[in-house]
Amino acid sequence: MDYAAARAFLDRLPRYEVKPGLERVRRLLDAVGRPERTSRAIHVAGTNGKGSVVAMLASVLHRAGFRVGRYTSPELVDFRDRVVVDGAWISEEALALGVDRLQEAIDAGDPPSQFEAITALAFDHFARLGVDLAVIEVGLGGRFDATNVVSPILTVLTNVTLDHQWILGESLEEIAWEKAGIAKAGVPLICGDLDPTVQRVVAAECARVGAEMLPSGTIDVTAQETDWTSAHYTAGVSGRRLEIELPLPGRYQEENLRVVLRAVDALREKGLDIPDDAIVEGLREVTWPGRFEIVHRDPIIVLEGAHNPAGAERLAADIVARVPDPARRHLLFGVLGDKNAREMLDVLGPAFGSIALCQSSSPRALPVTELRQLTAARALDTAWYHSVAEALGGILPTLREADVLVVAGSLTVVAEARQELTEERWRR
């Protein structure tokens, strides 16, 4: 089949239905020779930051001379940007071939979700391209996520906060248990900054399966300077000080950087040759769209995929620190229906001088009418729009050059804003 037919085939699979369990993805992988076994994997879970950690690690490892596969979700720029080898998206031809190879297994038995099918396709693509290392982002949770079929050489847990409670559980303990399910016997688990409650659950799971728990707090990272383009740090890695420039300027990336550097230390301990210059150059070259991404200057427009209360708190703190005058801070906000919009608005509302509401075209988007009810209850004066494009059309002409507009709340809103803002009519 060609790319259009392959996409149509994948789009017939359940995209928004969560189907926990590994039976279906294993059936697909069996059909193409268990490709997940052909490369060494690094498996990354967490509520926030896991995509950034995957992007940083993949860039460093590529700079170190490895052929690196990267699997993330959801897509932001293009459907194909979820499956990447050495910085290149899977081609339309390769994606169509992958669907061809999996079609019979997909049609047989219990229908997989679209995520399960793409996960199998990604592993198959990595195997056919001879990937040395695959850096894999968990889709949801960890223990029963389709990616948890890998036998990794390293696992990573960035953090655990409340999100996706309707699937993962109402308490931090339940969510931590789900995410700690990526721990494997004899495989180090790098942990970011964890709440003490979470730490106890993760430590218990590591002890149960025989995984060594390695906290990232042993890595000394000091922020030097941050502007709208990049952040500069000094960091201690393997007993040496490195000067790091990271073109991901969100201040929350300091914690993710610490996790990445602890992971690099652990990989070196396993015998991987990762020179210091690969760390420095790989981090200098990393890109990760939609995470405190600056897409416009004068006024500054920031795209930030903060999609839960913890992400909203970090975003609010960053913007307030950068822009002292609240009259210059403007927010365009839209979320999916399963997110805690109430708590996010409690955090973001006081941080911005003006707020506009919108909804993306996703069928999961929270209707703007419901968002208006939430802001009215908080006495927040807001404008509202029925689409991202309509919102940008209404907001951008009113901004002054010194203003800052933040588009946040959902990656679907961020993706649509990003596409809209690349059009010539908004460029200056």
LINPENOR-V902261 format. One record per residue. N is the residue number from 1. RES is the residue in one small letter. BURIAL is 1 if it has 16 or more other C-alpha atoms within 10 Angstrom, else 0. Layout:
# LINPENOR-V902261
n=(N/N)
res=(RES/RES)
burial=(BURIAL/BURIAL)
This chain:
# LINPENOR-V902261
n=(1/2/3/4/5/6/7/8/9/10/11/12/13/14/15/16/17/18/19/20/21/22/23/24/25/26/27/28/29/30/31/32/33/34/35/36/37/38/39/40/41/42/43/44/45/46/47/48/49/50/51/52/53/54/55/56/57/58/59/60/61/62/63/64/65/66/67/68/69/70/71/72/73/74/75/76/77/78/79/80/81/82/83/84/85/86/87/88/89/90/91/92/93/94/95/96/97/98/99/100/101/102/103/104/105/106/107/108/109/110/111/112/113/114/115/116/117/118/119/120/121/122/123/124/125/126/127/128/129/130/131/132/133/134/135/136/137/138/139/140/141/142/143/144/145/146/147/148/149/150/151/152/153/154/155/156/157/158/159/160/161/162/163/164/165/166/167/168/169/170/171/172/173/174/175/176/177/178/179/180/181/182/183/184/185/186/187/188/189/190/191/192/193/194/195/196/197/198/199/200/201/202/203/204/205/206/207/208/209/210/211/212/213/214/215/216/217/218/219/220/221/222/223/224/225/226/227/228/229/230/231/232/233/234/235/236/237/238/239/240/241/242/243/244/245/246/247/248/249/250/251/252/253/254/255/256/257/258/259/260/261/262/263/264/265/266/267/268/269/270/271/272/273/274/275/276/277/278/279/280/281/282/283/284/285/286/287/288/289/290/291/292/293/294/295/296/297/298/299/300/301/302/303/304/305/306/307/308/309/310/311/312/313/314/315/316/317/318/319/320/321/322/323/324/325/326/327/328/329/330/331/332/333/334/335/336/337/338/339/340/341/342/343/344/345/346/347/348/349/350/351/352/353/354/355/356/357/358/359/360/361/362/363/364/365/366/367/368/369/370/371/372/373/374/375/376/377/378/379/380/381/382/383/384/385/386/387/388/389/390/391/392/393/394/395/396/397/398/399/400/401/402/403/404/405/406/407/408/409/410/411/412/413/414/415/416/417/418/419/420/421/422/423/424/425/426/427/428)
res=(m/d/y/a/a/a/r/a/f/l/d/r/l/p/r/y/e/v/k/p/g/l/e/r/v/r/r/l/l/d/a/v/g/r/p/e/r/t/s/r/a/i/h/v/a/g/t/n/g/k/g/s/v/v/a/m/l/a/s/v/l/h/r/a/g/f/r/v/g/r/y/t/s/p/e/l/v/d/f/r/d/r/v/v/v/d/g/a/w/i/s/e/e/a/l/a/l/g/v/d/r/l/q/e/a/i/d/a/g/d/p/p/s/q/f/e/a/i/t/a/l/a/f/d/h/f/a/r/l/g/v/d/l/a/v/i/e/v/g/l/g/g/r/f/d/a/t/n/v/v/s/p/i/l/t/v/l/t/n/v/t/l/d/h/q/w/i/l/g/e/s/l/e/e/i/a/w/e/k/a/g/i/a/k/a/g/v/p/l/i/c/g/d/l/d/p/t/v/q/r/v/v/a/a/e/c/a/r/v/g/a/e/m/l/p/s/g/t/i/d/v/t/a/q/e/t/d/w/t/s/a/h/y/t/a/g/v/s/g/r/r/l/e/i/e/l/p/l/p/g/r/y/q/e/e/n/l/r/v/v/l/r/a/v/d/a/l/r/e/k/g/l/d/i/p/d/d/a/i/v/e/g/l/r/e/v/t/w/p/g/r/f/e/i/v/h/r/d/p/i/i/v/l/e/g/a/h/n/p/a/g/a/e/r/l/a/a/d/i/v/a/r/v/p/d/p/a/r/r/h/l/l/f/g/v/l/g/d/k/n/a/r/e/m/l/d/v/l/g/p/a/f/g/s/i/a/l/c/q/s/s/s/p/r/a/l/p/v/t/e/l/r/q/l/t/a/a/r/a/l/d/t/a/w/y/h/s/v/a/e/a/l/g/g/i/l/p/t/l/r/e/a/d/v/l/v/v/a/g/s/l/t/v/v/a/e/a/r/q/e/l/t/e/e/r/w/r/r)
burial=(0/0/1/0/0/1/1/0/1/1/0/0/1/0/0/0/0/0/1/1/0/1/0/1/1/1/1/1/1/0/1/1/0/1/1/1/0/1/1/1/1/1/1/1/1/1/1/1/1/1/1/1/1/1/1/1/1/1/1/1/1/1/1/1/0/1/1/1/1/1/1/1/1/0/0/1/0/0/0/1/1/1/1/1/1/1/1/0/1/1/0/1/0/1/1/1/1/1/1/1/1/1/1/0/1/1/0/0/0/0/0/1/1/1/1/1/1/1/1/1/1/1/1/1/1/1/1/0/0/0/1/1/1/1/1/1/1/1/1/1/1/1/1/1/1/1/1/1/1/1/1/1/1/1/1/1/1/1/1/1/1/1/1/1/1/0/0/1/1/0/0/1/1/1/1/1/1/1/1/1/1/1/1/1/0/0/1/1/1/1/1/1/1/1/0/0/0/1/1/0/1/1/0/0/1/1/0/0/0/0/1/1/1/1/1/1/0/0/1/0/1/0/0/0/0/1/0/1/0/0/1/1/1/0/1/1/1/1/0/0/0/1/0/1/1/1/1/1/1/1/1/1/1/1/1/1/1/1/1/1/1/1/1/1/1/1/1/0/0/0/0/0/0/1/0/1/0/1/1/1/1/1/1/1/0/1/1/1/1/1/1/1/1/1/1/1/0/0/1/1/1/1/1/1/1/1/1/1/1/1/1/1/1/1/1/1/0/1/1/0/0/0/0/0/0/1/0/1/1/1/1/1/1/1/1/1/0/0/1/1/1/0/1/1/1/1/1/1/1/0/1/1/1/1/1/1/1/1/1/1/0/0/0/0/1/1/1/1/0/0/1/1/0/1/1/0/0/0/0/1/0/1/0/1/1/0/1/1/1/0/1/1/0/0/1/0/0/0/1/0/0/0/1/1/1/1/1/1/1/1/1/1/1/1/1/1/1/1/0/1/1/0/0/0/0/0/0/0)
